[in-house]
């Protein structure tokens, strides 16, 4: 994938994420392993009971627990006419310029051609021709082409193709592709394509985490939380959650807030926890929205504000997260308070939508 793209840029990453999640997990829409999903938070009696039908936290950056192209996996193109044309949406011009560069042996131009052909931008979609360009770029040592080929092979039902995919992921990871390292961690954690080896998974997650790969930081944090493949270490868990939060992993932000609220692996700080929940809530995380609503309703970590609490609960409920305790609070509100909460919810909903 290509950095610095316009809004008209490629959607190949999303497509690969979808087909690879299906490839790894079978027909289920959920990851095969629940090891790297957030554990339900433990809150004090004032904020209990936890919602009975709370869904699993939504993965950050679209699909953290699926194999997907991440921003850190995108090839870095220096400014040149082919890429500039691609950014302007002039795909035929980009294709012609890229062909000229690819014929001189430029692997980055080959990857660009593969993307254009696989997506049908400026030309009839041709996955066979695209695959040949990806193979040529991989032969030239392009880690990004190796990653893409691995993704394509992983989407098949062929055991041989999937074995080849694992090998390509390893080659790409050895060349520094952090998304490939993260995906290898998932493969060894889930144990469907390769033997289940949590300790090996942890090593690959560490490689990706060392490059600030957001999903790998979060995945590794959960391994330290559970003592899965690594010794249980709550301090290390919190360190990684904080680092993942800093690079934009919204689920990690929520988990970090839970740890800070409960004083798990870090000094207890309800005010900081409320700020973290608000940060994740504004990014659209339903669990954070619900937890923030509970804190505001109880006046924990922030001044009590039942109108704001109701508004955040409405945001969480809009994502199918119901909460009996919050329903009771809303039932006790006056019509005027409820109207104010509805108004706040609409304003915040627009802000959240604009941020996504």
KEDO-834251 format. One line per 8 residues: number of its first residue (from 1); their letters; for each residue y, z, x of N, C-alpha, C. Coordinates in steps of 0.02 Angstrom, whole numbers, padded with zeros to 5 digits. Example, Ala and Ser with C-alpha at 12.3 -4.5 7.8 and 13.67 -1.06 7.14 Angstrom:
1> as> -00284/00390/00660/-00225/00390/00615/-00165/00390/00660; -00112/00354/00642/-00053/00357/00684/00002/00394/00645
! end
This chain:
1> xxxxxxxx> -00059/00000/00043/00000/00000/00000/00062/00000/00044; 00119/-00017/00015/00178/-00028/00055/00233/00021/00039; 00260/00052/00092/00313/00101/00082/00378/00066/00062; 00421/00103/00028/00487/00078/00012/00488/00025/-00041; 00438/00021/-00083/00435/-00032/-00132/00485/-00021/-00189; 00498/-00074/-00227/00540/-00068/-00286/00498/-00046/-00345; 00531/-00039/-00402/00494/-00018/-00462/00444/-00071/-00483; 00452/-00131/-00457/00406/-00184/-00475/00347/-00188/-00426
9> xxxxxxxx> 00340/-00137/-00385/00289/-00137/-00333/00218/-00136/-00359; 00171/-00133/-00312/00101/-00139/-00328/00074/-00080/-00368; 00023/-00093/-00408/-00011/-00041/-00446/-00083/-00034/-00421; -00097/-00063/-00364/-00165/-00062/-00338/-00192/00008/-00328; -00148/00054/-00307/-00171/00123/-00295/-00197/00154/-00359; -00160/00144/-00413/-00183/00175/-00476/-00249/00146/-00499; -00257/00080/-00489/-00320/00048/-00509/-00377/00074/-00467; -00366/00079/-00402/-00419/00104/-00358/-00435/00176/-00374
17> xxxxxxxx> -00385/00215/-00389/-00397/00285/-00407/-00443/00290/-00467; -00431/00246/-00516/-00471/00249/-00577/-00543/00227/-00565; -00552/00172/-00529/-00621/00148/-00519/-00659/00193/-00472; -00624/00224/-00425/-00660/00268/-00379/-00679/00334/-00410; -00637/00359/-00454/-00654/00420/-00489/-00717/00408/-00530; -00721/00350/-00563/-00780/00334/-00601/-00841/00325/-00555; -00829/00295/-00497/-00885/00284/-00451/-00914/00348/-00424; -00869/00396/-00408/-00892/00459/-00380/-00922/00504/-00433
25> xxxxxxxx> -00893/00503/-00493/-00912/00553/-00543/-00953/00525/-00601; -00973/00462/-00597/-01010/00434/-00652/-00964/00419/-00710; -00989/00427/-00771/-00950/00409/-00829/-00898/00461/-00846; -00903/00520/-00818/-00856/00573/-00836/-00787/00558/-00811; -00737/00577/-00849/-00667/00568/-00828/-00644/00624/-00783; -00686/00675/-00773/-00668/00732/-00731/-00704/00727/-00664; -00676/00755/-00610/-00711/00755/-00547/-00779/00790/-00553; -00827/00767/-00514/-00894/00796/-00517/-00894/00869/-00496
33> xxxxxxxx> -00851/00886/-00450/-00848/00956/-00427/-00786/00989/-00454; -00793/01050/-00478/-00734/01087/-00500/-00710/01135/-00445; -00736/01126/-00386/-00720/01171/-00331/-00646/01170/-00315; -00614/01113/-00321/-00545/01109/-00300/-00497/01102/-00358; -00516/01132/-00415/-00468/01138/-00470/-00445/01210/-00472; -00385/01222/-00498/-00358/01290/-00497/-00401/01339/-00537; -00410/01398/-00511/-00444/01450/-00549/-00395/01479/-00600; -00420/01501/-00658/-00374/01530/-00707/-00336/01589/-00676
41> xxxxxxxx> -00271/01592/-00685/-00232/01646/-00655/-00248/01714/-00687; -00243/01766/-00647/-00251/01834/-00672/-00182/01864/-00680; -00165/01880/-00741/-00099/01907/-00755/-00106/01979/-00779; -00053/02019/-00774/-00056/02089/-00794/-00064/02095/-00870; -00080/02155/-00894/-00092/02165/-00966/-00036/02140/-01010; 00026/02147/-00985/00083/02125/-01027/00080/02051/-01043; 00046/02013/-01001/00044/01941/-01009/-00024/01916/-01031; -00069/01960/-01049/-00136/01941/-01071/-00136/01937/-01148
49> xxxxxxxx> -00185/01904/-01179/-00241/01870/-01148/-00222/01800/-01125; -00260/01773/-01080/-00248/01704/-01059/-00267/01658/-01117; -00235/01600/-01121/-00253/01553/-01175/-00327/01537/-01174; -00358/01541/-01232/-00430/01530/-01235/-00449/01457/-01223; -00406/01411/-01243/-00424/01341/-01236/-00379/01305/-01186; -00359/01342/-01135/-00316/01311/-01084/-00354/01257/-01047; -00327/01196/-01042/-00361/01143/-01006/-00356/01155/-00931; -00398/01120/-00894/-00392/01123/-00821/-00324/01096/-00801
57> xxxxxxxx> -00297/01124/-00748/-00232/01101/-00725/-00234/01028/-00708; -00182/00992/-00727/-00179/00922/-00711/-00171/00913/-00636; -00209/00866/-00606/-00203/00856/-00534/-00134/00832/-00516; -00107/00851/-00459/-00042/00827/-00437/-00046/00756/-00413; 00013/00724/-00406/00016/00657/-00382/-00038/00614/-00412; -00047/00622/-00481/-00091/00581/-00521/-00163/00604/-00519; -00195/00605/-00460/-00266/00623/-00459/-00288/00653/-00394; -00272/00714/-00381/-00288/00744/-00317/-00362/00751/-00304
65> xxxxxxxx> -00402/00757/-00356/-00474/00768/-00346/-00513/00704/-00351; -00479/00647/-00355/-00513/00583/-00355/-00496/00547/-00291; -00537/00499/-00274/-00522/00458/-00216/-00467/00410/-00235; -00413/00411/-00199/-00357/00369/-00217/-00314/00354/-00156; -00277/00299/-00161/-00229/00284/-00109/-00170/00332/-00116; -00150/00363/-00062/-00092/00408/-00065/-00035/00376/-00027; 00024/00405/-00035/00083/00378/-00001/00073/00378/00074; 00036/00427/00100/00026/00431/00172/-00022/00377/00196
73> xxxxxxxx> -00055/00342/00149/-00103/00291/00170/-00071/00222/00173; -00010/00216/00151/00020/00150/00147/00039/00123/00215; 00023/00060/00228/00042/00032/00293/00118/00030/00300; 00142/00040/00359/00213/00044/00371/00237/-00024/00396; 00273/-00059/00353/00298/-00125/00371/00368/-00120/00399; 00378/-00149/00457/00446/-00155/00483/00482/-00206/00439; 00548/-00199/00432/00586/-00248/00392/00574/-00318/00418; 00555/-00363/00374/00544/-00433/00392/00551/-00475/00329
81> xxxxxxxx> 00558/-00540/00335/00569/-00583/00277/00514/-00578/00224; 00451/-00574/00245/00397/-00572/00196/00401/-00509/00154; 00411/-00452/00186/00414/-00390/00149/00478/-00387/00106; 00533/-00412/00133/00596/-00413/00095/00587/-00454/00032; 00553/-00511/00037/00541/-00553/-00021/00497/-00517/-00071; 00446/-00481/-00046/00403/-00442/-00090/00442/-00390/-00128; 00488/-00355/-00094/00528/-00303/-00125/00574/-00332/-00179; 00596/-00393/-00170/00639/-00425/-00220/00600/-00455/-00278
89> xxxxxxxx> 00533/-00452/-00273/00492/-00481/-00325/00482/-00556/-00316; 00501/-00582/-00259/00491/-00654/-00244/00422/-00663/-00212; 00371/-00657/-00253/00303/-00652/-00227/00278/-00717/-00195; 00297/-00774/-00223/00275/-00838/-00193/00304/-00844/-00122; 00368/-00828/-00116/00400/-00830/-00049/00365/-00780/-00002; 00351/-00721/-00027/00318/-00671/00013/00249/-00696/00035; 00214/-00729/-00011/00148/-00755/00005/00152/-00807/00061; 00199/-00854/00054/00205/-00906/00105/00224/-00879/00173
97> xxxxxxxx> 00270/-00832/00174/00290/-00802/00237/00233/-00761/00268; 00196/-00725/00225/00141/-00684/00249/00085/-00727/00277; 00072/-00783/00246/00020/-00829/00272/00037/-00851/00342; 00100/-00868/00353/00120/-00890/00420/00109/-00835/00471; 00124/-00773/00453/00113/-00717/00499/00039/-00701/00507; 00002/-00704/00452/-00069/-00689/00454/-00106/-00738/00499; -00085/-00801/00498/-00118/-00852/00539/-00107/-00842/00613; -00059/-00798/00630/-00049/-00781/00701/-00088/-00718/00719
105> xxxxxxxx> -00125/-00690/00670/-00166/-00632/00684/-00135/-00565/00667; -00081/-00565/00627/-00046/-00504/00608/-00084/-00468/00553; -00115/-00410/00567/-00155/-00376/00516/-00115/-00349/00458; -00052/-00329/00470/-00011/-00303/00415/00004/-00358/00364; 00017/-00419/00389/00027/-00475/00344/-00037/-00491/00306; -00094/-00482/00339/-00158/-00493/00305/-00168/-00445/00248; -00149/-00382/00259/-00154/-00332/00206/-00107/-00350/00148; -00047/-00373/00164/-00001/-00394/00112/-00030/-00452/00071
113> xxxxxxxx> -00061/-00500/00105/-00093/-00555/00069/-00149/-00530/00024; -00188/-00484/00050/-00242/-00456/00010/-00216/-00423/-00052; -00161/-00386/-00046/-00131/-00353/-00104/-00105/-00404/-00155; -00069/-00454/-00131/-00042/-00505/-00175/-00097/-00541/-00213; -00150/-00559/-00178/-00206/-00594/-00210/-00245/-00550/-00257; -00256/-00488/-00238/-00296/-00444/-00280/-00260/-00426/-00345; -00193/-00427/-00343/-00154/-00411/-00402/-00129/-00472/-00440; -00136/-00530/-00410/-00113/-00591/-00442/-00037/-00597/-00444
121> xxxxxxxx> -00005/-00571/-00394/00068/-00577/-00389/00086/-00644/-00356; 00118/-00688/-00395/00141/-00751/-00368/00086/-00802/-00359; 00025/-00784/-00378/-00032/-00829/-00368/-00087/-00807/-00416; -00134/-00852/-00429/-00191/-00833/-00471/-00230/-00777/-00437; -00248/-00727/-00476/-00286/-00670/-00448/-00351/-00695/-00419; -00366/-00675/-00358/-00427/-00698/-00324/-00453/-00640/-00281; -00498/-00600/-00309/-00524/-00542/-00273/-00567/-00562/-00213; -00600/-00619/-00218/-00641/-00642/-00162/-00597/-00658/-00102
129> xxxxxxxx> -00544/-00696/-00114/-00498/-00714/-00059/-00463/-00651/-00034; -00444/-00607/-00079/-00412/-00545/-00058/-00458/-00505/-00012; -00522/-00501/-00032/-00570/-00464/00009/-00576/-00493/00079; -00573/-00559/00084/-00578/-00590/00151/-00518/-00572/00195; -00458/-00568/00163/-00400/-00548/00203/-00405/-00475/00224; -00430/-00432/00179/-00439/-00362/00197/-00490/-00356/00254; -00544/-00395/00250/-00595/-00394/00302/-00566/-00417/00369; -00525/-00469/00366/-00494/-00495/00428/-00448/-00443/00458
137> xxxxxxxx> -00410/-00408/00415/-00365/-00357/00440/-00404/-00298/00468; -00459/-00280/00435/-00501/-00225/00460/-00530/-00243/00528; -00550/-00305/00536/-00578/-00328/00600/-00526/-00324/00655; -00462/-00329/00635/-00408/-00323/00684/-00389/-00250/00697; -00424/-00204/00663/-00412/-00133/00676/-00365/-00099/00627; -00349/-00132/00571/-00304/-00101/00522/-00339/-00046/00484; -00315/00015/00492/-00344/00072/00457/-00334/00066/00382; -00277/00037/00362/-00263/00030/00291/-00310/-00021/00259
145> xxxxxxxx> -00326/-00074/00294/-00374/-00123/00268/-00444/-00091/00264; -00462/-00052/00314/-00526/-00016/00311/-00529/00029/00250; -00474/00063/00238/-00471/00108/00180/-00480/00070/00115; -00445/00013/00108/-00450/-00027/00047/-00520/-00054/00038; -00551/-00079/00092/-00619/-00104/00087/-00667/-00049/00067; -00656/00010/00095/-00699/00067/00077/-00692/00082/00003; -00631/00079/-00023/-00619/00093/-00094/-00654/00042/-00137; -00651/-00021/-00118/-00685/-00074/-00156/-00760/-00064/-00156
153> xxxxxxxx> -00788/-00049/-00098/-00860/-00039/-00093/-00883/00023/-00130; -00842/00075/-00129/-00861/00137/-00162/-00865/00128/-00238; -00829/00078/-00264/-00828/00066/-00336/-00891/00031/-00361; -00933/00007/-00316/-00994/-00027/-00337/-01050/00023/-00350; -01105/-00003/-00378/-01163/00040/-00391/-01215/00035/-00335; -01200/-00007/-00286/-01246/-00018/-00230/-01245/00040/-00181; -01304/00068/-00168/-01308/00122/-00118/-01286/00098/-00050; -01306/00037/-00033/-01287/00010/00033/-01211/00002/00038
161> xxxxxxxx> -01180/-00023/-00016/-01108/-00032/-00015/-01072/00036/-00009; -01098/00086/-00042/-01067/00152/-00039/-01076/00182/00031; -01134/00170/00061/-01143/00194/00130/-01094/00160/00176; -01083/00095/00165/-01035/00059/00206/-00964/00086/00193; -00951/00106/00131/-00886/00134/00115/-00873/00198/00153; -00924/00241/00156/-00916/00303/00194/-00902/00288/00267; -00937/00239/00295/-00926/00221/00365/-00855/00195/00375; -00830/00155/00328/-00762/00129/00334/-00710/00185/00326
169> xxxxxxxx> -00722/00231/00280/-00677/00288/00274/-00674/00326/00341; -00731/00334/00373/-00733/00370/00437/-00693/00332/00490; -00702/00266/00492/-00664/00227/00541/-00589/00233/00529; -00569/00229/00465/-00498/00234/00449/-00472/00304/00466; -00511/00355/00451/-00491/00423/00464/-00484/00435/00539; -00530/00408/00578/-00527/00416/00651/-00464/00383/00679; -00438/00333/00643/-00377/00300/00665/-00314/00334/00638; -00324/00390/00604/-00267/00429/00582/-00247/00421/00509
177> xxxxxxxx> -00288/00385/00469/-00272/00377/00399/-00290/00441/00361; -00239/00478/00341/-00250/00544/00311/-00284/00540/00243; -00269/00487/00204/-00300/00480/00139/-00375/00468/00147; -00395/00431/00198/-00466/00420/00210/-00500/00486/00228; -00467/00526/00268/-00496/00591/00287/-00503/00636/00225; -00452/00636/00182/-00456/00675/00120/-00514/00651/00077; -00521/00586/00070/-00575/00559/00028/-00644/00576/00056; -00650/00576/00122/-00713/00597/00152/-00727/00670/00135
185> xxxxxxxx> -00675/00711/00136/-00685/00780/00116/-00712/00786/00046; -00686/00746/00000/-00711/00746/-00069/-00783/00723/-00072; -00799/00672/-00034/-00868/00645/-00035/-00918/00698/-00014; -00902/00734/00041/-00949/00785/00065/-00946/00848/00022; -00892/00859/-00013/-00888/00917/-00057/-00928/00905/-00122; -00924/00843/-00148/-00957/00828/-00211/-01031/00814/-00202; -01050/00786/-00145/-01121/00776/-00130/-01157/00724/-00172; -01121/00674/-00197/-01154/00622/-00236/-01165/00558/-00197
193> xxxxxxxx> -01120/00545/-00150/-01126/00484/-00110/-01155/00501/-00041; -01140/00560/-00017/-01166/00585/00047/-01191/00656/00034; -01232/00683/00080/-01256/00751/00070/-01199/00801/00060; -01210/00849/00016/-01159/00899/00003/-01155/00947/00061; -01099/00945/00097/-01089/00985/00157/-01018/01013/00156; -01008/01070/00123/-00940/01098/00118/-00906/01109/00185; -00945/01127/00237/-00913/01138/00302/-00887/01073/00331; -00924/01018/00321/-00901/00952/00344/-00841/00931/00302
201> xxxxxxxx> -00844/00944/00237/-00787/00928/00193/-00725/00964/00218; -00732/01027/00237/-00675/01066/00261/-00644/01035/00323; -00687/01009/00367/-00661/00979/00429/-00620/00917/00414; -00643/00876/00366/-00605/00817/00349/-00540/00836/00313; -00544/00885/00270/-00483/00908/00237/-00433/00933/00288; -00458/00968/00340/-00413/00994/00392/-00378/00936/00428; -00415/00883/00442/-00383/00826/00476/-00326/00798/00434; -00340/00791/00369/-00288/00764/00325/-00231/00814/00316
209> xxxxxxxx> -00248/00877/00311/-00197/00929/00302/-00151/00933/00363; -00178/00921/00422/-00138/00922/00483/-00083/00868/00481; -00092/00818/00437/-00042/00766/00428/-00002/00776/00364; -00006/00837/00337/00031/00854/00276/00011/00812/00216; -00053/00792/00212/-00077/00757/00153/-00080/00807/00096; -00039/00798/00043/-00032/00850/-00008/-00097/00872/-00041; -00139/00825/-00060/-00201/00843/-00095/-00250/00878/-00049; -00251/00859/00014/-00295/00891/00062/-00274/00963/00074
217> xxxxxxxx> -00209/00975/00078/-00185/01043/00087/-00208/01088/00029; -00202/01062/-00031/-00223/01101/-00089/-00299/01110/-00090; -00337/01057/-00076/-00410/01062/-00075/-00433/01113/-00024; -00403/01111/00035/-00423/01158/00088/-00405/01229/00068; -00349/01238/00034/-00329/01305/00011/-00382/01334/-00036; -00409/01291/-00080/-00459/01316/-00127/-00524/01334/-00092; -00540/01299/-00037/-00600/01316/00001/-00592/01385/00033; -00533/01398/00059/-00520/01465/00088/-00519/01518/00034
225> xxxxxxxx> -00496/01501/-00025/-00495/01548/-00080/-00566/01569/-00099; -00611/01520/-00101/-00679/01531/-00124/-00729/01547/-00068; -00707/01539/-00005/-00754/01548/00050/-00807/01494/00048; -00787/01433/00033/-00833/01377/00025/-00826/01330/00085; -00874/01333/00131/-00871/01291/00191/-00829/01320/00247; -00791/01372/00231/-00750/01408/00279/-00752/01482/00260; -00738/01527/00307/-00735/01598/00288/-00680/01610/00237; -00693/01653/00189/-00642/01669/00139/-00581/01700/00174
233> xxxxxxxx> -00523/01673/00159/-00462/01696/00192/-00403/01684/00145; -00383/01735/00110/-00330/01727/00060/-00262/01715/00092; -00252/01742/00152/-00189/01729/00187/-00182/01655/00204; -00238/01626/00228/-00238/01555/00245/-00230/01514/00181; -00262/01536/00127/-00255/01502/00063/-00181/01497/00044; -00146/01553/00048/-00076/01554/00028/-00034/01511/00074; -00048/01514/00139/-00010/01472/00187/-00016/01398/00169; -00077/01377/00152/-00089/01307/00135/-00058/01289/00068
241> xxxxxxxx> -00062/01335/00020/-00030/01322/-00044/00045/01313/-00036; 00075/01356/00005/00147/01351/00016/00165/01284/00050; 00123/01263/00097/00134/01200/00131/00126/01141/00083; 00075/01145/00040/00063/01093/-00009/00121/01090/-00059; 00146/01148/-00078/00204/01150/-00123/00263/01116/-00091; 00273/01128/-00026/00331/01099/00009/00328/01023/00012; 00268/00994/00009/00263/00920/00012/00249/00890/-00057; 00259/00930/-00109/00260/00901/-00176/00198/00905/-00218
249> xxxxxxxx> 00150/00948/-00199/00090/00955/-00240/00103/01006/-00295; 00111/00982/-00357/00133/01025/-00412/00080/01076/-00431; 00017/01057/-00429/-00036/01105/-00444/-00035/01162/-00392; -00024/01144/-00329/-00019/01195/-00277/00041/01241/-00289; 00096/01212/-00313/00154/01254/-00329/00136/01306/-00382; 00099/01284/-00433/00077/01331/-00485/00031/01384/-00457; -00018/01363/-00417/-00064/01411/-00387/-00029/01459/-00340; 00020/01434/-00304/00060/01476/-00259/00098/01528/-00300
257> xxxxxxxx> 00126/01507/-00356/00161/01553/-00399/00115/01608/-00425; 00053/01590/-00443/00004/01639/-00467/-00012/01689/-00412; -00022/01664/-00351/-00038/01708/-00295/00020/01756/-00281; 00082/01730/-00283/00141/01771/-00269/00150/01823/-00325; 00138/01804/-00387/00145/01851/-00442/00096/01908/-00436; 00034/01891/-00418/-00019/01942/-00415/-00021/01978/-00347; 00017/01953/-00297/00013/01983/-00231/-00053/01969/-00197; -00079/01909/-00208/-00143/01888/-00178/-00131/01852/-00112
265> xxxxxxxx> -00146/01885/-00057/-00136/01854/00009/-00064/01850/00030; -00020/01881/-00008/00052/01877/00005/00084/01936/-00033; 00140/01963/-00009/00173/02017/-00046/00191/01996/-00117; 00180/02040/-00163/00196/02027/-00234/00271/02018/-00243; 00289/01965/-00279/00360/01951/-00289/00367/01913/-00356; 00379/01950/-00410/00381/01919/-00476/00439/01870/-00483; 00495/01885/-00452/00553/01840/-00457/00538/01773/-00423; 00508/01776/-00365/00490/01714/-00330/00437/01676/-00370
273> xxxxxxxx> 00390/01712/-00399/00338/01679/-00439/00369/01643/-00498; 00417/01674/-00532/00450/01642/-00588/00485/01578/-00567; 00516/01580/-00507/00550/01520/-00481/00500/01465/-00467; 00442/01483/-00440/00391/01433/-00426/00363/01404/-00491; 00351/01446/-00541/00328/01421/-00605/00379/01373/-00635; 00443/01390/-00629/00494/01346/-00657/00495/01279/-00621; 00487/01281/-00555/00486/01219/-00517/00429/01174/-00540; 00369/01202/-00548/00312/01164/-00571/00318/01144/-00644
281> xxxxxxxx> 00349/01188/-00684/00359/01173/-00755/00404/01112/-00763; 00458/01110/-00724/00504/01053/-00728/00470/00988/-00704; 00418/00995/-00663/00380/00936/-00641/00326/00917/-00691; 00320/00956/-00745/00275/00937/-00799/00208/00971/-00800; 00198/01023/-00759/00133/01057/-00758/00128/01104/-00818; 00078/01093/-00860/00072/01131/-00923/00057/01204/-00910; 00014/01219/-00862/-00002/01288/-00848/00060/01326/-00823; 00099/01294/-00780/00161/01326/-00757/00209/01337/-00815
289> xxxxxxxx> 00213/01289/-00860/00257/01296/-00918/00235/01357/-00960; 00170/01364/-00969/00144/01420/-01009/00156/01486/-00974; 00143/01488/-00908/00152/01550/-00870/00226/01570/-00869; 00270/01521/-00862/00341/01536/-00862/00362/01562/-00931; 00335/01533/-00983/00350/01557/-01051/00330/01630/-01059; 00272/01648/-01033/00249/01717/-01039/00294/01765/-01000; 00314/01744/-00941/00358/01788/-00901/00425/01798/-00935; 00453/01744/-00962/00518/01749/-00996/00512/01791/-01060
297> xxxxxxxx> 00455/01785/-01093/00447/01824/-01155/00442/01899/-01140; 00415/01915/-01081/00406/01985/-01062/00462/02012/-01017; 00506/01966/-00994/00558/01987/-00948/00531/02006/-00880; 00482/01970/-00857/00451/01983/-00791/00473/01928/-00742; 00507/01948/-00689/00529/01900/-00638/00593/01864/-00656; 00615/01873/-00717/00677/01842/-00741/00698/01880/-00803; 00762/01878/-00821/00784/01913/-00881/00746/01889/-00943; 00732/01935/-00988/00697/01916/-01048/00738/01866/-01089
305> xxxxxxxx> 00705/01812/-01109/00740/01759/-01147/00687/01726/-01192; 00683/01751/-01254/00630/01727/-01298/00642/01655/-01320; 00705/01634/-01323/00718/01564/-01342/00693/01517/-01287; 00710/01534/-01224/00685/01493/-01168/00609/01496/-01164; 00582/01555/-01175/00509/01563/-01174/00477/01518/-01226; 00505/01516/-01286/00477/01474/-01338/00483/01400/-01320; 00539/01381/-01290/00549/01311/-01271/00497/01290/-01219; 00484/01332/-01169/00434/01315/-01119/00364/01315/-01149
313> xxxxxxxx> 00352/01360/-01196/00286/01359/-01228/00277/01294/-01268; 00330/01272/-01302/00325/01209/-01338/00309/01151/-01291; 00336/01154/-01230/00321/01102/-01180/00247/01103/-01162; 00220/01164/-01152/00149/01170/-01135/00106/01150/-01194; 00125/01171/-01253/00087/01154/-01313/00087/01079/-01325; 00142/01046/-01307/00146/00974/-01313/00094/00939/-01269; 00068/00976/-01219/00015/00950/-01176/-00053/00981/-01193; -00059/01003/-01255/-00122/01029/-01283/-00143/01097/-01254
321> xxxxxxxx> -00095/01136/-01230/-00110/01202/-01205/-00084/01253/-01256; -00129/01279/-01297/-00110/01327/-01348/-00120/01399/-01321; -00081/01445/-01349/-00083/01514/-01326/-00069/01559/-01386; -00119/01598/-01405/-00114/01641/-01463/-00057/01691/-01457; -00049/01720/-01397/00003/01769/-01387/00073/01739/-01398; 00083/01678/-01371/00147/01645/-01378/00159/01622/-01450; 00105/01605/-01485/00111/01586/-01555/00137/01646/-01596; 00112/01705/-01580/00135/01765/-01616/00208/01779/-01601
329> xxxxxxxx> 00230/01768/-01538/00299/01779/-01522/00344/01731/-01561; 00322/01668/-01564/00362/01618/-01599/00366/01632/-01674; 00311/01660/-01701/00310/01676/-01773/00360/01731/-01789; 00377/01771/-01738/00424/01827/-01750/00497/01806/-01742; 00508/01744/-01721/00576/01721/-01709/00612/01703/-01775; 00677/01709/-01774/00716/01689/-01832/00721/01613/-01834; 00737/01584/-01892/00746/01511/-01895/00798/01485/-01845; 00851/01524/-01835/00903/01503/-01788/00876/01502/-01716
337> xxxxxxxx> 00837/01553/-01698/00808/01555/-01631/00759/01498/-01622; 00720/01484/-01671/00672/01429/-01666/00708/01362/-01659; 00762/01353/-01695/00801/01291/-01689/00829/01284/-01618; 00853/01340/-01591/00879/01338/-01522/00823/01321/-01473; 00764/01348/-01484/00707/01333/-01440/00688/01260/-01445; 00688/01233/-01506/00672/01162/-01515/00722/01118/-01477; 00785/01137/-01480/00837/01098/-01446/00828/01100/-01371; 00813/01160/-01344/00801/01166/-01272/00740/01126/-01251
345> xxxxxxxx> 00688/01129/-01291/00627/01091/-01276/00641/01017/-01271; 00682/00990/-01316/00698/00919/-01314/00737/00901/-01250; 00784/00944/-01232/00823/00932/-01171/00778/00933/-01110; 00736/00984/-01105/00692/00990/-01047/00640/00934/-01045; 00617/00913/-01103/00568/00859/-01106/00598/00795/-01076; 00661/00782/-01091/00694/00723/-01063/00702/00730/-00988; 00719/00790/-00964/00726/00802/-00892/00660/00792/-00857; 00606/00818/-00886/00540/00811/-00857/00519/00738/-00854
353> xxxx> 00532/00702/-00909/00513/00631/-00911/00551/00591/-00859; 00615/00608/-00849/00656/00572/-00799/00632/00588/-00729; 00605/00648/-00718/00583/00668/-00651/00517/00635/-00632; 00479/00613/-00680/00413/00585/-00666/00418/00513/-00643
! end
